[in-house]
Structures are given as C-alpha cells and as structure tokens.
Amino acid sequence: MKTKVYLCLLTIYIGVMSIYFFKNQYYNADIEAYMGLVYRTNVPEMSIDEIHKKVFDELKLKNPSVFAETGEKSDATGAENYYPIMSRNVQVYEEELGFFSVKPVYNLLNSAFFQMGFPASTSTFLTSILAYIVLIFSIFSYLSRRLPNVELALIITILISLFKPVLDSTRHATPDMLSCVLLLYAVYCFVEKKNLLLSSLFSVLTVLTRPEYFIFFTCIMIMLLMIRKQWTHKTWHLAAAYLAVAAAFFGIQSFSQIPWKVLFMNQFTKVQLYPLSHPDVFSYAEYFNFIKSKIFFEFNSSYFLILMLFAVLILGKTLFERANRRAQHTALFIGTIYISVFVRFLAFPILVNRMIIGFYLLILLALILYLFPRKVTNSI
C-alpha cells in the first residue's frame, strides 16, 4: 500500500515535470533536420523546397533566434555561419538531412506523433518527454524492488530525474533520452531477466536509435566472452545476439549517404555546406591533432572521473582484499563502459553529457546493484 502511495506521488511529480518540459523546450539546431525527415516520411509528394519553407517558417515562430546560433558550441571552421546559411539555402538543407536519417527508430516515433496531429516541431521533442516518463517510472519500479525501503527508492529516483544530463536530454529534440531508455532495458533484460531474446531486441533498437552504441555492445560482447563460463547462455546464443546488433549497425551504414570521414570533418574540423556533392578531403593530421587537443578537456568536463572515484571507493576494499566475484563483475562491467566510451571518443571526440546519459545511469545502477544485492518484497 505504501509503495502505491509513493507511486501516486511520483506520477504527480512526473506530470508536473512533463508540463514543464513541454512549455520550456530548447529548440536546438538539430530540430530542423528531424522536422524535415518527418515531412519527407509522411508527405512524400512534398518537394524539398516546400519542406524547407514549412520547417523554417514554423521554427521562426517557435524560436526566431535559433538560427543566429549553432546550437552546441563547435570549434569547427564555419560553424558560426552554417545554420543561418542553411535557413536560406535549400540544397545545403537537403544535404544536411543525410546526417540524421541514420536514426530510424527516433524518426519513426516522431512521425507517429506527427500523424496524431501534432506539429512537426512538437513531434520531435514529444519523443524525448515520453522517454523521460518511461525512464523515471522504470527506475522507481526497479529500485523499489531492489532497495530495503521504498522511501530510499523514491529519493534516488527523484535525484536521478533532476540529474542535469537527464534534464538536458529531455529538453532537446534528439534521440538521446530514447536511446538511454532502450539501452537500460537491453542491459536489464540480460542481467535481471536472463532473457537474451528481449535483450537482443532492445539492443538492436538502441543501435537503430543511436548507431554509435554499437561500440558499447561490441565491448560488452568481448567482456562476456572473457567470462562466458560464468553465464548460463551458450556462446553461440551470445554470438547470434551480437550478429543481430551488428546487422542493424551495418544495415544503417549501408543506407547512409555520408561516410564517417565526412561526418568527422564536418562536425569537428571544417563544416561542409555540401557534404554529399562536394565533401572535403579527410586529413589524418587534423584528426590526430583534434584528438590530442580535446582528450583531457572532454573527459574532465564529463562526469566520468567523479563516477570512477565513487566506483573505486565502493568497490576498492572488497575488490583487492579478497576474492569477491560480485565486486569483480561490477568492476569489469564499469570498466567495459569506460573502454567503450574511450573508443567512442576516438570516433567522435566530444563527450556531450546528454548524449552519454545512458552510460552514466548504467554506472550508477551497477553500483546500486552491488550495494543492495538481495531483492526485497517492496514491489509495485
């Protein structure tokens, strides 16, 4: 009964937060591309000139200043002028859509909201708000069964809901929050439910929402092969699950019009107005110089170092004083996350917190799982 009362209070809280997000949405610069893909999917007969006009007419009403800025700060040459140019140049806008068409699950949900009658701009951020609602309810449901009392579960859930990267993800028209939820369910189904089929399904959906999560699943697969004798799943079952994830990733890449080299140059060194028709030549020297110039700054400006400190404080004693398989598995899992983040950084040398919120929450929940290993009866 007590748990149901707290669930009711949490429902009211999430309702208030959802209204706040809806009324205080941040119209980041990426929204114009996602809106264009919504129109292209749902009104295929509409020309690119019509799409361009409808998108920018709507955005000028929502936030007239959005195209005077570049959204996320960028060191790339030409970034300060890119979005104002795109608002006037149809071809530049059309080629921009190629960068965002590789996230089909997010675009599909945006299209679903558009078909329900919502404006294109609203449809893009309703997906983030819905994912936030699912995330917070799911975390509370999990913690209320894991922790000794429901009050502690509620407090931790509220604190997570106010975590700055969570708030930023929910206020942006991006797939960040949706991919976070799918990632958590993929891990939950594997670790808690021991259901490899469901875990594989959520893993595939995660990659189809944000393709770079393929790096994480690859690192996790290597980790599982290292300790395969301690899992009930057969090796070939794990391999089949990984192949499904790999097929999703490489399937996206085969349809992508813009290769990684062009994406890297465009985002980090020199913004290209025509990445499809006139891409710049990739420079390895510029690539390595950018990696060297950013690696310490990016990791120090993220939450990874402080989370590593907490992981060492919590796991350190049992990890080194005696053989503790649970501590070792937790440390190995968290270590695998850090390795995947580093590899991801080599491909995309920027650690925007809202883009990696799923990794933060996995580390936090892994530490909670270690601190509270026994399930209790306070279930919803």
C-alpha positions as semicolon CSV with decimal commas, in nm:
position;residue;x (nm);y (nm);z (nm)
1;M;0,000;0,000;0,000
2;K;0,279;0,240;0,093
3;T;0,451;0,177;-0,239
4;K;0,132;0,264;-0,427
5;V;0,107;0,594;-0,238
6;Y;0,462;0,684;-0,337
7;L;0,390;0,576;-0,694
8;C;0,094;0,815;-0,698
9;L;0,316;1,098;-0,569
10;L;0,576;1,016;-0,832
11;T;0,306;1,022;-1,100
12;I;0,203;1,374;-0,996
13;Y;0,569;1,481;-0,991
14;I;0,637;1,341;-1,338
15;G;0,320;1,505;-1,468
16;V;0,440;1,845;-1,344
17;M;0,787;1,788;-1,489
18;S;0,640;1,682;-1,825
19;I;0,434;2,000;-1,846
20;Y;0,747;2,200;-1,765
21;F;0,944;2,025;-2,041
22;F;0,662;2,079;-2,289
23;K;0,644;2,452;-2,215
24;N;1,021;2,506;-2,186
25;Q;1,159;2,306;-2,475
26;Y;1,504;2,400;-2,603
27;Y;1,486;2,436;-2,980
28;N;1,832;2,303;-3,057
29;A;1,959;2,344;-3,411
30;D;1,921;1,973;-3,498
31;I;1,543;2,003;-3,480
32;E;1,523;2,140;-3,834
33;A;1,664;1,819;-3,981
34;Y;1,437;1,592;-3,778
35;M;1,137;1,803;-3,881
36;G;1,240;1,771;-4,245
37;L;1,256;1,393;-4,214
38;V;0,907;1,393;-4,057
39;Y;0,766;1,577;-4,360
40;R;0,963;1,365;-4,606
41;T;0,829;1,044;-4,446
42;N;0,467;1,147;-4,402
43;V;0,419;1,372;-4,706
44;P;0,639;1,209;-4,973
45;E;0,490;1,418;-5,252
46;M;0,614;1,739;-5,086
47;S;0,917;1,887;-5,262
48;I;1,233;1,976;-5,071
49;D;1,160;2,345;-5,134
50;E;0,820;2,310;-4,967
51;I;0,969;2,112;-4,678
52;H;1,239;2,374;-4,630
53;K;0,984;2,657;-4,623
54;K;0,744;2,480;-4,383
55;V;1,024;2,384;-4,142
56;F;1,181;2,726;-4,117
57;D;0,852;2,915;-4,112
58;E;0,742;2,705;-3,813
59;L;1,074;2,740;-3,633
60;K;1,088;3,116;-3,681
61;L;0,758;3,134;-3,492
62;K;0,878;2,897;-3,218
63;N;1,223;3,045;-3,167
64;P;1,335;3,325;-3,401
65;S;1,690;3,331;-3,260
66;V;1,775;2,963;-3,309
67;F;1,942;3,021;-3,646
68;A;2,157;3,301;-3,517
69;E;2,339;3,034;-3,312
70;T;2,495;2,697;-3,388
71;G;2,335;2,505;-3,103
72;E;2,622;2,314;-2,942
73;K;2,947;2,510;-2,936
74;S;3,185;2,388;-3,201
75;D;3,548;2,453;-3,289
76;A;3,484;2,356;-3,650
77;T;3,563;2,628;-3,903
78;G;3,245;2,780;-4,043
79;A;3,014;2,652;-3,769
80;E;2,901;3,000;-3,671
81;N;2,750;3,063;-4,016
82;Y;2,627;2,715;-4,102
83;Y;2,269;2,727;-3,969
84;P;2,189;3,079;-4,094
85;I;2,309;2,968;-4,439
86;M;2,101;2,652;-4,419
87;S;1,788;2,853;-4,340
88;R;1,830;3,030;-4,675
89;N;1,984;2,760;-4,896
90;V;1,763;2,463;-4,988
91;Q;2,045;2,244;-5,122
92;V;2,252;2,287;-4,806
93;Y;1,945;2,191;-4,603
94;E;1,870;1,886;-4,815
95;E;2,223;1,752;-4,780
96;E;2,207;1,812;-4,405
97;L;1,923;1,558;-4,376
98;G;2,168;1,279;-4,459
99;F;2,338;1,322;-4,121
100;F;2,013;1,247;-3,935
101;S;1,847;0,974;-4,139
102;V;2,057;0,706;-3,965
103;K;1,832;0,708;-3,655
104;P;1,519;0,534;-3,789
105;V;1,355;0,441;-3,455
106;Y;1,361;0,801;-3,332
107;N;1,241;0,931;-3,668
108;L;0,964;0,670;-3,673
109;L;0,831;0,781;-3,333
110;N;0,847;1,145;-3,443
111;S;0,639;1,051;-3,748
112;A;0,387;0,870;-3,527
113;F;0,330;1,185;-3,319
114;F;0,300;1,389;-3,638
115;Q;0,032;1,151;-3,768
116;M;-0,157;1,204;-3,441
117;G;-0,193;1,569;-3,535
118;F;0,097;1,737;-3,353
119;P;0,308;1,998;-3,537
120;A;0,636;1,871;-3,676
121;S;0,846;2,062;-3,420
122;T;0,637;1,935;-3,129
123;S;0,654;1,578;-3,259
124;T;1,034;1,576;-3,238
125;F;1,053;1,659;-2,867
126;L;0,745;1,466;-2,752
127;T;0,954;1,153;-2,808
128;S;1,209;1,278;-2,555
129;I;0,941;1,363;-2,299
130;L;0,775;1,023;-2,339
131;A;1,113;0,851;-2,297
132;Y;1,174;1,055;-1,979
133;I;0,843;0,939;-1,833
134;V;0,923;0,574;-1,911
135;L;1,274;0,614;-1,768
136;I;1,168;0,757;-1,432
137;F;0,884;0,509;-1,378
138;S;1,113;0,220;-1,475
139;I;1,390;0,328;-1,238
140;F;1,144;0,364;-0,949
141;S;0,989;0,025;-1,024
142;Y;1,334;-0,136;-1,027
143;L;1,468;0,039;-0,718
144;S;1,153;-0,024;-0,514
145;R;1,218;-0,397;-0,556
146;R;1,594;-0,375;-0,504
147;L;1,635;-0,133;-0,212
148;P;1,549;-0,200;0,155
149;N;1,267;0,056;0,162
150;V;1,055;0,241;-0,088
151;E;1,139;0,583;0,058
152;L;1,502;0,542;-0,043
153;A;1,393;0,425;-0,388
154;L;1,179;0,738;-0,431
155;I;1,458;0,972;-0,315
156;I;1,713;0,821;-0,554
157;T;1,460;0,826;-0,839
158;I;1,385;1,195;-0,784
159;L;1,757;1,278;-0,770
160;I;1,817;1,091;-1,096
161;S;1,523;1,272;-1,257
162;L;1,692;1,604;-1,169
163;F;2,038;1,497;-1,291
164;K;2,144;1,771;-1,533
165;P;2,217;1,541;-1,831
166;V;1,870;1,387;-1,785
167;L;1,708;1,730;-1,790
168;D;1,915;1,839;-2,091
169;S;1,829;1,522;-2,284
170;T;1,459;1,570;-2,223
171;R;1,460;1,933;-2,335
172;H;1,633;1,856;-2,666
173;A;1,480;1,728;-2,988
174;T;1,731;1,445;-3,013
175;P;1,730;1,064;-2,969
176;D;1,945;1,090;-2,653
177;M;1,674;1,010;-2,398
178;L;1,510;0,744;-2,612
179;S;1,841;0,564;-2,671
180;C;1,914;0,583;-2,297
181;V;1,588;0,405;-2,211
182;L;1,641;0,137;-2,476
183;L;1,998;0,080;-2,358
184;L;1,892;0,037;-1,995
185;Y;1,623;-0,213;-2,094
186;A;1,872;-0,408;-2,305
187;V;2,105;-0,448;-2,006
188;Y;1,817;-0,509;-1,762
189;C;1,671;-0,792;-1,971
190;F;2,009;-0,960;-1,988
191;V;2,125;-0,915;-1,627
192;E;1,797;-0,933;-1,434
193;K;1,556;-1,123;-1,657
194;K;1,817;-1,354;-1,815
195;N;1,620;-1,309;-2,138
196;L;1,867;-1,294;-2,423
197;L;1,598;-1,257;-2,689
198;L;1,445;-0,946;-2,532
199;S;1,789;-0,806;-2,457
200;S;1,888;-0,853;-2,822
201;L;1,570;-0,680;-2,937
202;F;1,634;-0,374;-2,719
203;S;1,999;-0,373;-2,822
204;V;1,902;-0,364;-3,189
205;L;1,654;-0,083;-3,122
206;T;1,923;0,109;-2,934
207;V;2,161;0,089;-3,230
208;L;1,878;0,188;-3,466
209;T;1,826;0,495;-3,245
210;R;2,191;0,590;-3,198
211;P;2,429;0,384;-3,416
212;E;2,741;0,460;-3,209
213;Y;2,609;0,239;-2,926
214;F;2,733;-0,047;-3,143
215;I;3,075;0,025;-2,991
216;F;2,937;-0,041;-2,641
217;F;2,768;-0,367;-2,741
218;T;3,089;-0,482;-2,910
219;C;3,289;-0,417;-2,592
220;I;3,023;-0,592;-2,382
221;M;3,035;-0,893;-2,613
222;I;3,412;-0,918;-2,566
223;M;3,365;-0,895;-2,190
224;L;3,104;-1,172;-2,192
225;L;3,331;-1,398;-2,394
226;M;3,602;-1,344;-2,133
227;I;3,373;-1,475;-1,856
228;R;3,149;-1,699;-2,068
229;K;3,186;-1,994;-1,829
230;Q;3,007;-1,796;-1,560
231;W;2,695;-1,734;-1,771
232;T;2,411;-1,975;-1,838
233;H;2,382;-1,860;-2,201
234;K;2,560;-2,065;-2,462
235;T;2,836;-1,896;-2,657
236;W;2,660;-1,938;-2,988
237;H;2,347;-1,774;-2,842
238;L;2,556;-1,472;-2,744
239;A;2,715;-1,470;-3,089
240;A;2,374;-1,479;-3,257
241;A;2,255;-1,187;-3,043
242;Y;2,564;-0,988;-3,133
243;L;2,522;-1,063;-3,502
244;A;2,171;-0,918;-3,486
245;V;2,311;-0,597;-3,337
246;A;2,592;-0,591;-3,594
247;A;2,341;-0,642;-3,875
248;A;2,141;-0,341;-3,752
249;F;2,454;-0,126;-3,740
250;F;2,596;-0,224;-4,077
251;G;2,249;-0,211;-4,231
252;I;2,228;0,155;-4,129
253;Q;2,575;0,223;-4,264
254;S;2,488;0,067;-4,600
255;F;2,198;0,311;-4,640
256;S;2,388;0,610;-4,506
257;Q;2,483;0,861;-4,772
258;I;2,754;1,022;-4,559
259;P;3,062;0,819;-4,455
260;W;3,234;0,860;-4,118
261;K;3,525;1,061;-4,260
262;V;3,289;1,326;-4,395
263;L;3,092;1,325;-4,070
264;F;3,408;1,375;-3,867
265;M;3,540;1,657;-4,082
266;N;3,204;1,830;-4,087
267;Q;3,147;1,820;-3,713
268;F;3,494;1,873;-3,573
269;T;3,727;2,047;-3,818
270;K;3,554;2,230;-4,103
271;V;3,178;2,246;-4,151
272;Q;3,091;2,141;-4,506
273;L;2,799;2,307;-4,676
274;Y;2,772;2,029;-4,934
275;P;2,883;1,702;-4,762
276;L;2,725;1,486;-5,034
277;S;2,808;1,669;-5,355
278;H;3,139;1,835;-5,257
279;P;3,288;1,673;-4,943
280;D;3,629;1,790;-4,824
281;V;3,923;1,551;-4,828
282;F;3,978;1,377;-4,494
283;S;4,300;1,477;-4,319
284;Y;4,458;1,232;-4,075
285;A;4,682;1,510;-3,941
286;E;4,380;1,720;-3,849
287;Y;4,212;1,414;-3,698
288;F;4,502;1,329;-3,464
289;N;4,559;1,693;-3,372
290;F;4,194;1,728;-3,275
291;I;4,206;1,410;-3,064
292;K;4,516;1,532;-2,879
293;S;4,372;1,877;-2,819
294;K;4,043;1,751;-2,680
295;I;4,102;1,429;-2,489
296;F;4,183;1,572;-2,145
297;F;3,936;1,856;-2,165
298;E;3,643;1,638;-2,272
299;F;3,692;1,369;-2,007
300;N;3,749;1,626;-1,733
301;S;3,436;1,818;-1,830
302;S;3,226;1,499;-1,814
303;Y;3,102;1,308;-1,508
304;F;3,316;1,002;-1,580
305;L;3,601;1,088;-1,345
306;I;3,377;1,157;-1,045
307;L;3,182;0,838;-1,113
308;M;3,511;0,646;-1,133
309;L;3,605;0,789;-0,794
310;F;3,280;0,662;-0,641
311;A;3,328;0,322;-0,808
312;V;3,677;0,292;-0,659
313;L;3,554;0,395;-0,313
314;I;3,268;0,144;-0,321
315;L;3,442;-0,150;-0,486
316;G;3,803;-0,096;-0,383
317;K;3,813;-0,273;-0,048
318;T;3,635;-0,593;-0,147
319;L;3,799;-0,598;-0,487
320;F;4,156;-0,610;-0,357
321;E;4,134;-0,756;-0,005
322;R;3,973;-1,085;-0,100
323;A;3,829;-1,268;-0,398
324;N;3,484;-1,126;-0,447
325;R;3,323;-1,231;-0,773
326;R;3,036;-0,982;-0,741
327;A;3,279;-0,692;-0,697
328;Q;3,493;-0,818;-0,981
329;H;3,196;-0,847;-1,216
330;T;3,076;-0,497;-1,124
331;A;3,425;-0,354;-1,177
332;L;3,459;-0,541;-1,508
333;F;3,123;-0,409;-1,629
334;I;3,202;-0,050;-1,533
335;G;3,549;-0,085;-1,681
336;T;3,396;-0,206;-2,006
337;I;3,177;0,105;-2,015
338;Y;3,486;0,324;-1,978
339;I;3,666;0,138;-2,256
340;S;3,367;0,176;-2,489
341;V;3,344;0,547;-2,406
342;F;3,713;0,590;-2,491
343;V;3,674;0,405;-2,821
344;R;3,366;0,613;-2,895
345;F;3,571;0,925;-2,825
346;L;3,824;0,821;-3,089
347;A;3,544;0,812;-3,345
348;F;3,353;1,117;-3,217
349;P;3,588;1,323;-2,996
350;I;3,325;1,502;-2,795
351;L;3,151;1,398;-2,472
352;V;2,830;1,598;-2,462
353;N;2,670;1,482;-2,137
354;R;2,319;1,446;-2,272
355;M;2,447;1,212;-2,546
356;I;2,602;0,969;-2,299
357;I;2,343;0,978;-2,021
358;G;2,285;0,605;-2,070
359;F;2,643;0,530;-1,965
360;Y;2,613;0,748;-1,655
361;L;2,296;0,572;-1,544
362;L;2,442;0,225;-1,611
363;I;2,734;0,305;-1,381
364;L;2,507;0,442;-1,108
365;L;2,267;0,148;-1,126
366;A;2,555;-0,103;-1,131
367;L;2,686;0,046;-0,806
368;I;2,338;0,035;-0,653
369;L;2,306;-0,329;-0,761
370;Y;2,636;-0,403;-0,588
371;L;2,540;-0,223;-0,266
372;F;2,196;-0,388;-0,249
373;P;2,237;-0,741;-0,387
374;R;1,930;-0,900;-0,232
375;K;1,584;-0,846;-0,369
376;V;1,322;-0,730;-0,123
377;T;0,945;-0,754;-0,125
378;N;0,854;-0,386;-0,170
379;S;0,732;-0,434;-0,526
380;I;0,473;-0,224;-0,703
